[in-house]
Amino acid sequence: QLTNNTCSLVPQVLKSCTEFIEKHGIVDGIYRLSGIASNIQKLRHEFDSEQIPDLTKDIYIQDIHCVGSLCKLYFRELPNPLLTYQLYEKFS
């Protein structure tokens, strides 16, 4: 589900992942290449369990792309697109 029940403007999953990527993710294709599916699911489960996972674990440092993949997954699963249907014509 990847949701956060707090009243923060930025969901914790996005905040944690983007901070981690800014610090450790200076690699080519950080959002273009996919991470290992099992690592993505493990990370997703940790966020879904209302935890803030330790992204400095070797599993995530060695597969930095799983953190970027989780961000993309979050946006893909939003009930409404980030760029709403009402704004689509203005963007195109």
PyMOL Python script that loads the backbone (N, CA, C, O; Angstrom):
from pymol import cmd

cmd.read_pdbstr("""\
ATOM      1  N   GLN A   1       0.827  -1.194   0.000  1.00  0.00           N
ATOM      2  CA  GLN A   1       0.000   0.000   0.000  1.00  0.00           C
ATOM      3  C   GLN A   1       0.866   1.250   0.000  1.00  0.00           C
ATOM      4  O   GLN A   1       0.476   2.251  -0.601  1.00  0.00           O
ATOM      5  N   LEU A   2       2.017   1.235   0.644  1.00  0.00           N
ATOM      6  CA  LEU A   2       2.979   2.335   0.609  1.00  0.00           C
ATOM      7  C   LEU A   2       2.408   3.674   1.056  1.00  0.00           C
ATOM      8  O   LEU A   2       2.828   4.718   0.556  1.00  0.00           O
ATOM      9  N   THR A   3       1.486   3.664   1.959  1.00  0.00           N
ATOM     10  CA  THR A   3       0.935   4.934   2.427  1.00  0.00           C
ATOM     11  C   THR A   3       1.454   5.250   3.807  1.00  0.00           C
ATOM     12  O   THR A   3       1.977   4.383   4.507  1.00  0.00           O
ATOM     13  N   ASN A   4       1.306   6.490   4.186  1.00  0.00           N
ATOM     14  CA  ASN A   4       1.760   6.935   5.495  1.00  0.00           C
ATOM     15  C   ASN A   4       0.595   7.684   6.132  1.00  0.00           C
ATOM     16  O   ASN A   4       0.005   8.559   5.498  1.00  0.00           O
ATOM     17  N   ASN A   5       0.262   7.362   7.349  1.00  0.00           N
ATOM     18  CA  ASN A   5      -0.906   7.953   7.991  1.00  0.00           C
ATOM     19  C   ASN A   5      -0.621   9.276   8.689  1.00  0.00           C
ATOM     20  O   ASN A   5      -1.506   9.824   9.346  1.00  0.00           O
ATOM     21  N   THR A   6       0.584   9.797   8.562  1.00  0.00           N
ATOM     22  CA  THR A   6       0.892  11.069   9.198  1.00  0.00           C
ATOM     23  C   THR A   6       0.382  12.214   8.337  1.00  0.00           C
ATOM     24  O   THR A   6      -0.010  12.012   7.188  1.00  0.00           O
ATOM     25  N   CYS A   7       0.391  13.415   8.900  1.00  0.00           N
ATOM     26  CA  CYS A   7      -0.113  14.583   8.184  1.00  0.00           C
ATOM     27  C   CYS A   7       0.997  15.320   7.436  1.00  0.00           C
ATOM     28  O   CYS A   7       0.825  16.486   7.080  1.00  0.00           O
ATOM     29  N   SER A   8       2.092  14.685   7.201  1.00  0.00           N
ATOM     30  CA  SER A   8       3.214  15.296   6.503  1.00  0.00           C
ATOM     31  C   SER A   8       2.836  15.577   5.048  1.00  0.00           C
ATOM     32  O   SER A   8       2.076  14.828   4.434  1.00  0.00           O
ATOM     33  N   LEU A   9       3.379  16.664   4.512  1.00  0.00           N
ATOM     34  CA  LEU A   9       3.149  16.984   3.114  1.00  0.00           C
ATOM     35  C   LEU A   9       3.867  16.021   2.183  1.00  0.00           C
ATOM     36  O   LEU A   9       3.402  15.760   1.074  1.00  0.00           O
ATOM     37  N   VAL A  10       5.002  15.491   2.633  1.00  0.00           N
ATOM     38  CA  VAL A  10       5.769  14.536   1.845  1.00  0.00           C
ATOM     39  C   VAL A  10       5.712  13.188   2.563  1.00  0.00           C
ATOM     40  O   VAL A  10       6.136  13.084   3.715  1.00  0.00           O
ATOM     41  N   PRO A  11       5.199  12.166   1.901  1.00  0.00           N
ATOM     42  CA  PRO A  11       5.125  10.846   2.536  1.00  0.00           C
ATOM     43  C   PRO A  11       6.514  10.365   2.964  1.00  0.00           C
ATOM     44  O   PRO A  11       7.507  10.631   2.286  1.00  0.00           O
ATOM     45  N   GLN A  12       6.576   9.662   4.083  1.00  0.00           N
ATOM     46  CA  GLN A  12       7.857   9.208   4.635  1.00  0.00           C
ATOM     47  C   GLN A  12       8.637   8.353   3.649  1.00  0.00           C
ATOM     48  O   GLN A  12       9.862   8.455   3.573  1.00  0.00           O
ATOM     49  N   VAL A  13       7.943   7.515   2.895  1.00  0.00           N
ATOM     50  CA  VAL A  13       8.638   6.652   1.939  1.00  0.00           C
ATOM     51  C   VAL A  13       9.399   7.502   0.922  1.00  0.00           C
ATOM     52  O   VAL A  13      10.537   7.177   0.584  1.00  0.00           O
ATOM     53  N   LEU A  14       8.796   8.578   0.430  1.00  0.00           N
ATOM     54  CA  LEU A  14       9.477   9.440  -0.536  1.00  0.00           C
ATOM     55  C   LEU A  14      10.588  10.246   0.114  1.00  0.00           C
ATOM     56  O   LEU A  14      11.661  10.417  -0.465  1.00  0.00           O
ATOM     57  N   LYS A  15      10.333  10.736   1.303  1.00  0.00           N
ATOM     58  CA  LYS A  15      11.342  11.525   2.002  1.00  0.00           C
ATOM     59  C   LYS A  15      12.590  10.684   2.271  1.00  0.00           C
ATOM     60  O   LYS A  15      13.705  11.105   1.963  1.00  0.00           O
ATOM     61  N   SER A  16      12.401   9.511   2.839  1.00  0.00           N
ATOM     62  CA  SER A  16      13.541   8.642   3.154  1.00  0.00           C
ATOM     63  C   SER A  16      14.298   8.220   1.901  1.00  0.00           C
ATOM     64  O   SER A  16      15.528   8.265   1.864  1.00  0.00           O
ATOM     65  N   CYS A  17      13.561   7.812   0.883  1.00  0.00           N
ATOM     66  CA  CYS A  17      14.204   7.321  -0.338  1.00  0.00           C
ATOM     67  C   CYS A  17      14.959   8.426  -1.067  1.00  0.00           C
ATOM     68  O   CYS A  17      16.084   8.209  -1.516  1.00  0.00           O
ATOM     69  N   THR A  18      14.359   9.601  -1.191  1.00  0.00           N
ATOM     70  CA  THR A  18      15.039  10.675  -1.920  1.00  0.00           C
ATOM     71  C   THR A  18      16.259  11.178  -1.150  1.00  0.00           C
ATOM     72  O   THR A  18      17.278  11.496  -1.763  1.00  0.00           O
ATOM     73  N   GLU A  19      16.180  11.256   0.164  1.00  0.00           N
ATOM     74  CA  GLU A  19      17.350  11.663   0.950  1.00  0.00           C
ATOM     75  C   GLU A  19      18.485  10.653   0.775  1.00  0.00           C
ATOM     76  O   GLU A  19      19.648  11.030   0.636  1.00  0.00           O
ATOM     77  N   PHE A  20      18.134   9.368   0.784  1.00  0.00           N
ATOM     78  CA  PHE A  20      19.135   8.323   0.600  1.00  0.00           C
ATOM     79  C   PHE A  20      19.758   8.405  -0.797  1.00  0.00           C
ATOM     80  O   PHE A  20      20.975   8.298  -0.946  1.00  0.00           O
ATOM     81  N   ILE A  21      18.928   8.593  -1.805  1.00  0.00           N
ATOM     82  CA  ILE A  21      19.425   8.670  -3.173  1.00  0.00           C
ATOM     83  C   ILE A  21      20.327   9.895  -3.353  1.00  0.00           C
ATOM     84  O   ILE A  21      21.357   9.809  -4.022  1.00  0.00           O
ATOM     85  N   GLU A  22      19.952  11.021  -2.769  1.00  0.00           N
ATOM     86  CA  GLU A  22      20.790  12.215  -2.872  1.00  0.00           C
ATOM     87  C   GLU A  22      22.152  11.994  -2.224  1.00  0.00           C
ATOM     88  O   GLU A  22      23.157  12.535  -2.683  1.00  0.00           O
ATOM     89  N   LYS A  23      22.184  11.205  -1.167  1.00  0.00           N
ATOM     90  CA  LYS A  23      23.439  10.978  -0.457  1.00  0.00           C
ATOM     91  C   LYS A  23      24.280   9.873  -1.097  1.00  0.00           C
ATOM     92  O   LYS A  23      25.503   9.988  -1.166  1.00  0.00           O
ATOM     93  N   HIS A  24      23.630   8.804  -1.564  1.00  0.00           N
ATOM     94  CA  HIS A  24      24.366   7.620  -2.031  1.00  0.00           C
ATOM     95  C   HIS A  24      24.130   7.274  -3.498  1.00  0.00           C
ATOM     96  O   HIS A  24      24.812   6.402  -4.034  1.00  0.00           O
ATOM     97  N   GLY A  25      23.199   7.923  -4.147  1.00  0.00           N
ATOM     98  CA  GLY A  25      22.756   7.456  -5.454  1.00  0.00           C
ATOM     99  C   GLY A  25      23.305   8.181  -6.654  1.00  0.00           C
ATOM    100  O   GLY A  25      22.633   8.273  -7.681  1.00  0.00           O
ATOM    101  N   ILE A  26      24.515   8.698  -6.550  1.00  0.00           N
ATOM    102  CA  ILE A  26      25.084   9.389  -7.695  1.00  0.00           C
ATOM    103  C   ILE A  26      25.668   8.337  -8.639  1.00  0.00           C
ATOM    104  O   ILE A  26      26.884   8.173  -8.742  1.00  0.00           O
ATOM    105  N   VAL A  27      24.775   7.635  -9.318  1.00  0.00           N
ATOM    106  CA  VAL A  27      25.153   6.616 -10.291  1.00  0.00           C
ATOM    107  C   VAL A  27      24.310   6.822 -11.539  1.00  0.00           C
ATOM    108  O   VAL A  27      23.217   7.384 -11.474  1.00  0.00           O
ATOM    109  N   ASP A  28      24.812   6.372 -12.656  1.00  0.00           N
ATOM    110  CA  ASP A  28      24.062   6.487 -13.900  1.00  0.00           C
ATOM    111  C   ASP A  28      22.783   5.668 -13.832  1.00  0.00           C
ATOM    112  O   ASP A  28      22.781   4.540 -13.339  1.00  0.00           O
ATOM    113  N   GLY A  29      21.709   6.237 -14.323  1.00  0.00           N
ATOM    114  CA  GLY A  29      20.457   5.505 -14.450  1.00  0.00           C
ATOM    115  C   GLY A  29      19.778   5.171 -13.143  1.00  0.00           C
ATOM    116  O   GLY A  29      19.104   4.144 -13.050  1.00  0.00           O
ATOM    117  N   ILE A  30      19.934   6.006 -12.126  1.00  0.00           N
ATOM    118  CA  ILE A  30      19.364   5.680 -10.812  1.00  0.00           C
ATOM    119  C   ILE A  30      17.861   5.426 -10.902  1.00  0.00           C
ATOM    120  O   ILE A  30      17.345   4.559 -10.197  1.00  0.00           O
ATOM    121  N   TYR A  31      17.155   6.159 -11.747  1.00  0.00           N
ATOM    122  CA  TYR A  31      15.713   5.933 -11.891  1.00  0.00           C
ATOM    123  C   TYR A  31      15.384   5.148 -13.159  1.00  0.00           C
ATOM    124  O   TYR A  31      14.244   4.722 -13.344  1.00  0.00           O
ATOM    125  N   ARG A  32      16.355   4.956 -14.017  1.00  0.00           N
ATOM    126  CA  ARG A  32      16.122   4.234 -15.267  1.00  0.00           C
ATOM    127  C   ARG A  32      16.261   2.734 -15.067  1.00  0.00           C
ATOM    128  O   ARG A  32      15.477   1.956 -15.612  1.00  0.00           O
ATOM    129  N   LEU A  33      17.254   2.325 -14.288  1.00  0.00           N
ATOM    130  CA  LEU A  33      17.476   0.900 -14.052  1.00  0.00           C
ATOM    131  C   LEU A  33      16.645   0.419 -12.871  1.00  0.00           C
ATOM    132  O   LEU A  33      16.455   1.138 -11.890  1.00  0.00           O
ATOM    133  N   SER A  34      16.162  -0.795 -12.982  1.00  0.00           N
ATOM    134  CA  SER A  34      15.353  -1.365 -11.899  1.00  0.00           C
ATOM    135  C   SER A  34      16.228  -2.078 -10.889  1.00  0.00           C
ATOM    136  O   SER A  34      17.287  -2.612 -11.219  1.00  0.00           O
ATOM    137  N   GLY A  35      15.762  -2.076  -9.653  1.00  0.00           N
ATOM    138  CA  GLY A  35      16.436  -2.833  -8.612  1.00  0.00           C
ATOM    139  C   GLY A  35      15.987  -4.279  -8.642  1.00  0.00           C
ATOM    140  O   GLY A  35      15.114  -4.653  -9.425  1.00  0.00           O
ATOM    141  N   ILE A  36      16.579  -5.075  -7.799  1.00  0.00           N
ATOM    142  CA  ILE A  36      16.212  -6.488  -7.673  1.00  0.00           C
ATOM    143  C   ILE A  36      14.826  -6.555  -7.023  1.00  0.00           C
ATOM    144  O   ILE A  36      14.590  -5.953  -5.975  1.00  0.00           O
ATOM    145  N   ALA A  37      13.922  -7.294  -7.659  1.00  0.00           N
ATOM    146  CA  ALA A  37      12.518  -7.334  -7.226  1.00  0.00           C
ATOM    147  C   ALA A  37      12.371  -7.728  -5.758  1.00  0.00           C
ATOM    148  O   ALA A  37      11.555  -7.146  -5.045  1.00  0.00           O
ATOM    149  N   SER A  38      13.150  -8.710  -5.297  1.00  0.00           N
ATOM    150  CA  SER A  38      13.017  -9.143  -3.904  1.00  0.00           C
ATOM    151  C   SER A  38      13.464  -8.033  -2.935  1.00  0.00           C
ATOM    152  O   SER A  38      12.909  -7.909  -1.843  1.00  0.00           O
ATOM    153  N   ASN A  39      14.450  -7.238  -3.326  1.00  0.00           N
ATOM    154  CA  ASN A  39      14.889  -6.120  -2.486  1.00  0.00           C
ATOM    155  C   ASN A  39      13.843  -5.012  -2.454  1.00  0.00           C
ATOM    156  O   ASN A  39      13.614  -4.393  -1.416  1.00  0.00           O
ATOM    157  N   ILE A  40      13.217  -4.772  -3.587  1.00  0.00           N
ATOM    158  CA  ILE A  40      12.155  -3.758  -3.656  1.00  0.00           C
ATOM    159  C   ILE A  40      10.995  -4.167  -2.752  1.00  0.00           C
ATOM    160  O   ILE A  40      10.474  -3.347  -1.996  1.00  0.00           O
ATOM    161  N   GLN A  41      10.593  -5.432  -2.830  1.00  0.00           N
ATOM    162  CA  GLN A  41       9.473  -5.912  -2.015  1.00  0.00           C
ATOM    163  C   GLN A  41       9.811  -5.889  -0.531  1.00  0.00           C
ATOM    164  O   GLN A  41       8.957  -5.567   0.295  1.00  0.00           O
ATOM    165  N   LYS A  42      11.052  -6.229  -0.186  1.00  0.00           N
ATOM    166  CA  LYS A  42      11.475  -6.194   1.218  1.00  0.00           C
ATOM    167  C   LYS A  42      11.414  -4.756   1.735  1.00  0.00           C
ATOM    168  O   LYS A  42      10.924  -4.509   2.837  1.00  0.00           O
ATOM    169  N   LEU A  43      11.903  -3.828   0.953  1.00  0.00           N
ATOM    170  CA  LEU A  43      11.884  -2.419   1.347  1.00  0.00           C
ATOM    171  C   LEU A  43      10.451  -1.906   1.450  1.00  0.00           C
ATOM    172  O   LEU A  43      10.111  -1.175   2.381  1.00  0.00           O
ATOM    173  N   ARG A  44       9.625  -2.289   0.504  1.00  0.00           N
ATOM    174  CA  ARG A  44       8.214  -1.892   0.530  1.00  0.00           C
ATOM    175  C   ARG A  44       7.530  -2.408   1.791  1.00  0.00           C
ATOM    176  O   ARG A  44       6.788  -1.683   2.453  1.00  0.00           O
ATOM    177  N   HIS A  45       7.792  -3.673   2.111  1.00  0.00           N
ATOM    178  CA  HIS A  45       7.191  -4.278   3.311  1.00  0.00           C
ATOM    179  C   HIS A  45       7.615  -3.524   4.573  1.00  0.00           C
ATOM    180  O   HIS A  45       6.803  -3.316   5.474  1.00  0.00           O
ATOM    181  N   GLU A  46       8.871  -3.120   4.638  1.00  0.00           N
ATOM    182  CA  GLU A  46       9.335  -2.383   5.812  1.00  0.00           C
ATOM    183  C   GLU A  46       8.602  -1.053   5.951  1.00  0.00           C
ATOM    184  O   GLU A  46       8.218  -0.680   7.060  1.00  0.00           O
ATOM    185  N   PHE A  47       8.401  -0.334   4.855  1.00  0.00           N
ATOM    186  CA  PHE A  47       7.658   0.925   4.923  1.00  0.00           C
ATOM    187  C   PHE A  47       6.186   0.666   5.231  1.00  0.00           C
ATOM    188  O   PHE A  47       5.578   1.410   6.000  1.00  0.00           O
ATOM    189  N   ASP A  48       5.608  -0.377   4.641  1.00  0.00           N
ATOM    190  CA  ASP A  48       4.198  -0.698   4.894  1.00  0.00           C
ATOM    191  C   ASP A  48       3.955  -1.114   6.344  1.00  0.00           C
ATOM    192  O   ASP A  48       2.837  -0.991   6.845  1.00  0.00           O
ATOM    193  N   SER A  49       4.986  -1.602   7.014  1.00  0.00           N
ATOM    194  CA  SER A  49       4.875  -2.017   8.412  1.00  0.00           C
ATOM    195  C   SER A  49       5.039  -0.839   9.362  1.00  0.00           C
ATOM    196  O   SER A  49       5.289  -1.021  10.554  1.00  0.00           O
ATOM    197  N   GLU A  50       4.895   0.380   8.821  1.00  0.00           N
ATOM    198  CA  GLU A  50       4.991   1.601   9.629  1.00  0.00           C
ATOM    199  C   GLU A  50       6.382   1.794  10.224  1.00  0.00           C
ATOM    200  O   GLU A  50       6.534   2.482  11.234  1.00  0.00           O
ATOM    201  N   GLN A  51       7.377   1.204   9.617  1.00  0.00           N
ATOM    202  CA  GLN A  51       8.748   1.380  10.068  1.00  0.00           C
ATOM    203  C   GLN A  51       9.452   2.337   9.116  1.00  0.00           C
ATOM    204  O   GLN A  51       9.016   2.538   7.983  1.00  0.00           O
ATOM    205  N   ILE A  52      10.537   2.919   9.587  1.00  0.00           N
ATOM    206  CA  ILE A  52      11.438   3.640   8.694  1.00  0.00           C
ATOM    207  C   ILE A  52      12.675   2.765   8.599  1.00  0.00           C
ATOM    208  O   ILE A  52      13.478   2.709   9.530  1.00  0.00           O
ATOM    209  N   PRO A  53      12.829   2.080   7.469  1.00  0.00           N
ATOM    210  CA  PRO A  53      13.926   1.120   7.367  1.00  0.00           C
ATOM    211  C   PRO A  53      15.298   1.795   7.385  1.00  0.00           C
ATOM    212  O   PRO A  53      15.437   2.970   7.044  1.00  0.00           O
ATOM    213  N   ASP A  54      16.282   1.040   7.784  1.00  0.00           N
ATOM    214  CA  ASP A  54      17.668   1.494   7.754  1.00  0.00           C
ATOM    215  C   ASP A  54      18.191   1.286   6.336  1.00  0.00           C
ATOM    216  O   ASP A  54      18.579   0.180   5.960  1.00  0.00           O
ATOM    217  N   LEU A  55      18.194   2.356   5.563  1.00  0.00           N
ATOM    218  CA  LEU A  55      18.599   2.247   4.167  1.00  0.00           C
ATOM    219  C   LEU A  55      20.108   2.099   4.003  1.00  0.00           C
ATOM    220  O   LEU A  55      20.593   1.871   2.895  1.00  0.00           O
ATOM    221  N   THR A  56      20.848   2.228   5.094  1.00  0.00           N
ATOM    222  CA  THR A  56      22.297   2.068   4.998  1.00  0.00           C
ATOM    223  C   THR A  56      22.729   0.603   5.125  1.00  0.00           C
ATOM    224  O   THR A  56      23.924   0.308   5.132  1.00  0.00           O
ATOM    225  N   LYS A  57      21.766  -0.310   5.226  1.00  0.00           N
ATOM    226  CA  LYS A  57      22.099  -1.735   5.231  1.00  0.00           C
ATOM    227  C   LYS A  57      22.766  -2.083   3.901  1.00  0.00           C
ATOM    228  O   LYS A  57      22.462  -1.482   2.871  1.00  0.00           O
ATOM    229  N   ASP A  58      23.666  -3.047   3.931  1.00  0.00           N
ATOM    230  CA  ASP A  58      24.383  -3.457   2.718  1.00  0.00           C
ATOM    231  C   ASP A  58      23.443  -3.840   1.584  1.00  0.00           C
ATOM    232  O   ASP A  58      23.734  -3.576   0.417  1.00  0.00           O
ATOM    233  N   ILE A  59      22.318  -4.462   1.921  1.00  0.00           N
ATOM    234  CA  ILE A  59      21.378  -4.905   0.887  1.00  0.00           C
ATOM    235  C   ILE A  59      20.906  -3.726   0.026  1.00  0.00           C
ATOM    236  O   ILE A  59      20.714  -3.882  -1.180  1.00  0.00           O
ATOM    237  N   TYR A  60      20.720  -2.564   0.629  1.00  0.00           N
ATOM    238  CA  TYR A  60      20.240  -1.394  -0.110  1.00  0.00           C
ATOM    239  C   TYR A  60      21.385  -0.600  -0.721  1.00  0.00           C
ATOM    240  O   TYR A  60      21.233  -0.039  -1.806  1.00  0.00           O
ATOM    241  N   ILE A  61      22.526  -0.543  -0.043  1.00  0.00           N
ATOM    242  CA  ILE A  61      23.694   0.142  -0.599  1.00  0.00           C
ATOM    243  C   ILE A  61      24.163  -0.584  -1.855  1.00  0.00           C
ATOM    244  O   ILE A  61      24.515   0.055  -2.846  1.00  0.00           O
ATOM    245  N   GLN A  62      24.170  -1.912  -1.819  1.00  0.00           N
ATOM    246  CA  GLN A  62      24.637  -2.697  -2.961  1.00  0.00           C
ATOM    247  C   GLN A  62      23.629  -2.702  -4.105  1.00  0.00           C
ATOM    248  O   GLN A  62      24.006  -2.892  -5.262  1.00  0.00           O
ATOM    249  N   ASP A  63      22.370  -2.498  -3.797  1.00  0.00           N
ATOM    250  CA  ASP A  63      21.321  -2.443  -4.832  1.00  0.00           C
ATOM    251  C   ASP A  63      20.602  -1.105  -4.699  1.00  0.00           C
ATOM    252  O   ASP A  63      19.416  -1.053  -4.375  1.00  0.00           O
ATOM    253  N   ILE A  64      21.332  -0.032  -4.952  1.00  0.00           N
ATOM    254  CA  ILE A  64      20.779   1.322  -4.803  1.00  0.00           C
ATOM    255  C   ILE A  64      19.561   1.527  -5.706  1.00  0.00           C
ATOM    256  O   ILE A  64      18.689   2.342  -5.408  1.00  0.00           O
ATOM    257  N   HIS A  65      19.510   0.783  -6.809  1.00  0.00           N
ATOM    258  CA  HIS A  65      18.397   0.940  -7.747  1.00  0.00           C
ATOM    259  C   HIS A  65      17.070   0.478  -7.155  1.00  0.00           C
ATOM    260  O   HIS A  65      16.015   0.895  -7.634  1.00  0.00           O
ATOM    261  N   CYS A  66      17.089  -0.371  -6.127  1.00  0.00           N
ATOM    262  CA  CYS A  66      15.828  -0.799  -5.518  1.00  0.00           C
ATOM    263  C   CYS A  66      15.162   0.379  -4.799  1.00  0.00           C
ATOM    264  O   CYS A  66      13.936   0.421  -4.692  1.00  0.00           O
ATOM    265  N   VAL A  67      15.953   1.328  -4.309  1.00  0.00           N
ATOM    266  CA  VAL A  67      15.384   2.500  -3.631  1.00  0.00           C
ATOM    267  C   VAL A  67      14.704   3.403  -4.666  1.00  0.00           C
ATOM    268  O   VAL A  67      13.595   3.882  -4.430  1.00  0.00           O
ATOM    269  N   GLY A  68      15.352   3.638  -5.800  1.00  0.00           N
ATOM    270  CA  GLY A  68      14.733   4.412  -6.874  1.00  0.00           C
ATOM    271  C   GLY A  68      13.502   3.718  -7.429  1.00  0.00           C
ATOM    272  O   GLY A  68      12.508   4.365  -7.761  1.00  0.00           O
ATOM    273  N   SER A  69      13.573   2.397  -7.526  1.00  0.00           N
ATOM    274  CA  SER A  69      12.425   1.624  -8.013  1.00  0.00           C
ATOM    275  C   SER A  69      11.236   1.740  -7.074  1.00  0.00           C
ATOM    276  O   SER A  69      10.091   1.782  -7.524  1.00  0.00           O
ATOM    277  N   LEU A  70      11.498   1.793  -5.772  1.00  0.00           N
ATOM    278  CA  LEU A  70      10.401   1.939  -4.808  1.00  0.00           C
ATOM    279  C   LEU A  70       9.731   3.302  -4.971  1.00  0.00           C
ATOM    280  O   LEU A  70       8.509   3.403  -4.862  1.00  0.00           O
ATOM    281  N   CYS A  71      10.505   4.340  -5.228  1.00  0.00           N
ATOM    282  CA  CYS A  71       9.917   5.667  -5.481  1.00  0.00           C
ATOM    283  C   CYS A  71       8.993   5.614  -6.700  1.00  0.00           C
ATOM    284  O   CYS A  71       7.870   6.117  -6.660  1.00  0.00           O
ATOM    285  N   LYS A  72       9.477   5.002  -7.777  1.00  0.00           N
ATOM    286  CA  LYS A  72       8.652   4.892  -8.990  1.00  0.00           C
ATOM    287  C   LYS A  72       7.384   4.083  -8.713  1.00  0.00           C
ATOM    288  O   LYS A  72       6.305   4.429  -9.196  1.00  0.00           O
ATOM    289  N   LEU A  73       7.515   3.016  -7.940  1.00  0.00           N
ATOM    290  CA  LEU A  73       6.364   2.190  -7.581  1.00  0.00           C
ATOM    291  C   LEU A  73       5.342   2.987  -6.797  1.00  0.00           C
ATOM    292  O   LEU A  73       4.139   2.846  -7.016  1.00  0.00           O
ATOM    293  N   TYR A  74       5.813   3.822  -5.886  1.00  0.00           N
ATOM    294  CA  TYR A  74       4.915   4.660  -5.093  1.00  0.00           C
ATOM    295  C   TYR A  74       4.070   5.542  -6.012  1.00  0.00           C
ATOM    296  O   TYR A  74       2.848   5.596  -5.875  1.00  0.00           O
ATOM    297  N   PHE A  75       4.720   6.225  -6.939  1.00  0.00           N
ATOM    298  CA  PHE A  75       3.982   7.117  -7.848  1.00  0.00           C
ATOM    299  C   PHE A  75       3.050   6.345  -8.768  1.00  0.00           C
ATOM    300  O   PHE A  75       1.962   6.822  -9.091  1.00  0.00           O
ATOM    301  N   ARG A  76       3.466   5.151  -9.196  1.00  0.00           N
ATOM    302  CA  ARG A  76       2.622   4.337 -10.075  1.00  0.00           C
ATOM    303  C   ARG A  76       1.356   3.882  -9.374  1.00  0.00           C
ATOM    304  O   ARG A  76       0.319   3.726 -10.020  1.00  0.00           O
ATOM    305  N   GLU A  77       1.416   3.664  -8.064  1.00  0.00           N
ATOM    306  CA  GLU A  77       0.270   3.139  -7.331  1.00  0.00           C
ATOM    307  C   GLU A  77      -0.625   4.208  -6.716  1.00  0.00           C
ATOM    308  O   GLU A  77      -1.579   3.876  -6.013  1.00  0.00           O
ATOM    309  N   LEU A  78      -0.340   5.471  -6.964  1.00  0.00           N
ATOM    310  CA  LEU A  78      -1.233   6.518  -6.465  1.00  0.00           C
ATOM    311  C   LEU A  78      -2.613   6.349  -7.079  1.00  0.00           C
ATOM    312  O   LEU A  78      -2.717   5.987  -8.251  1.00  0.00           O
ATOM    313  N   PRO A  79      -3.674   6.598  -6.323  1.00  0.00           N
ATOM    314  CA  PRO A  79      -5.020   6.442  -6.879  1.00  0.00           C
ATOM    315  C   PRO A  79      -5.280   7.412  -8.027  1.00  0.00           C
ATOM    316  O   PRO A  79      -6.021   7.089  -8.956  1.00  0.00           O
ATOM    317  N   ASN A  80      -4.686   8.576  -7.971  1.00  0.00           N
ATOM    318  CA  ASN A  80      -4.780   9.560  -9.056  1.00  0.00           C
ATOM    319  C   ASN A  80      -3.363   9.954  -9.444  1.00  0.00           C
ATOM    320  O   ASN A  80      -2.482  10.029  -8.588  1.00  0.00           O
ATOM    321  N   PRO A  81      -3.141  10.205 -10.716  1.00  0.00           N
ATOM    322  CA  PRO A  81      -1.788  10.571 -11.140  1.00  0.00           C
ATOM    323  C   PRO A  81      -1.315  11.852 -10.452  1.00  0.00           C
ATOM    324  O   PRO A  81      -2.119  12.702 -10.068  1.00  0.00           O
ATOM    325  N   LEU A  82      -0.016  11.971 -10.306  1.00  0.00           N
ATOM    326  CA  LEU A  82       0.566  13.165  -9.712  1.00  0.00           C
ATOM    327  C   LEU A  82       0.199  14.397 -10.545  1.00  0.00           C
ATOM    328  O   LEU A  82      -0.165  15.439 -10.001  1.00  0.00           O
ATOM    329  N   LEU A  83       0.299  14.264 -11.856  1.00  0.00           N
ATOM    330  CA  LEU A  83      -0.172  15.302 -12.777  1.00  0.00           C
ATOM    331  C   LEU A  83      -1.599  14.910 -13.143  1.00  0.00           C
ATOM    332  O   LEU A  83      -1.816  14.083 -14.029  1.00  0.00           O
ATOM    333  N   THR A  84      -2.555  15.499 -12.466  1.00  0.00           N
ATOM    334  CA  THR A  84      -3.946  15.057 -12.520  1.00  0.00           C
ATOM    335  C   THR A  84      -4.529  15.098 -13.928  1.00  0.00           C
ATOM    336  O   THR A  84      -4.024  15.787 -14.814  1.00  0.00           O
ATOM    337  N   TYR A  85      -5.591  14.352 -14.102  1.00  0.00           N
ATOM    338  CA  TYR A  85      -6.263  14.296 -15.392  1.00  0.00           C
ATOM    339  C   TYR A  85      -6.735  15.682 -15.826  1.00  0.00           C
ATOM    340  O   TYR A  85      -6.735  15.990 -17.018  1.00  0.00           O
ATOM    341  N   GLN A  86      -7.134  16.516 -14.874  1.00  0.00           N
ATOM    342  CA  GLN A  86      -7.606  17.861 -15.177  1.00  0.00           C
ATOM    343  C   GLN A  86      -6.480  18.729 -15.766  1.00  0.00           C
ATOM    344  O   GLN A  86      -6.743  19.645 -16.545  1.00  0.00           O
ATOM    345  N   LEU A  87      -5.248  18.439 -15.395  1.00  0.00           N
ATOM    346  CA  LEU A  87      -4.123  19.236 -15.860  1.00  0.00           C
ATOM    347  C   LEU A  87      -3.441  18.655 -17.094  1.00  0.00           C
ATOM    348  O   LEU A  87      -2.516  19.262 -17.634  1.00  0.00           O
ATOM    349  N   TYR A  88      -3.891  17.487 -17.544  1.00  0.00           N
ATOM    350  CA  TYR A  88      -3.223  16.786 -18.621  1.00  0.00           C
ATOM    351  C   TYR A  88      -3.107  17.633 -19.884  1.00  0.00           C
ATOM    352  O   TYR A  88      -2.038  17.698 -20.491  1.00  0.00           O
ATOM    353  N   GLU A  89      -4.196  18.280 -20.282  1.00  0.00           N
ATOM    354  CA  GLU A  89      -4.169  19.091 -21.507  1.00  0.00           C
ATOM    355  C   GLU A  89      -3.157  20.219 -21.418  1.00  0.00           C
ATOM    356  O   GLU A  89      -2.489  20.527 -22.405  1.00  0.00           O
ATOM    357  N   LYS A  90      -3.032  20.842 -20.248  1.00  0.00           N
ATOM    358  CA  LYS A  90      -2.075  21.929 -20.083  1.00  0.00           C
ATOM    359  C   LYS A  90      -0.633  21.436 -20.205  1.00  0.00           C
ATOM    360  O   LYS A  90       0.234  22.161 -20.693  1.00  0.00           O
ATOM    361  N   PHE A  91      -0.380  20.206 -19.762  1.00  0.00           N
ATOM    362  CA  PHE A  91       0.978  19.668 -19.839  1.00  0.00           C
ATOM    363  C   PHE A  91       1.315  19.156 -21.227  1.00  0.00           C
ATOM    364  O   PHE A  91       2.479  19.167 -21.627  1.00  0.00           O
ATOM    365  N   SER A  92       0.320  18.713 -21.955  1.00  0.00           N
ATOM    366  CA  SER A  92       0.605  18.206 -23.300  1.00  0.00           C
ATOM    367  C   SER A  92       0.529  19.326 -24.290  1.00  0.00           C
ATOM    368  O   SER A  92       0.738  19.111 -25.484  1.00  0.00           O
TER     369      SER A  92
END
""", "prot")
cmd.dss("prot")
cmd.show_as("cartoon", "prot")
cmd.util.cbc("prot")
cmd.orient("prot")
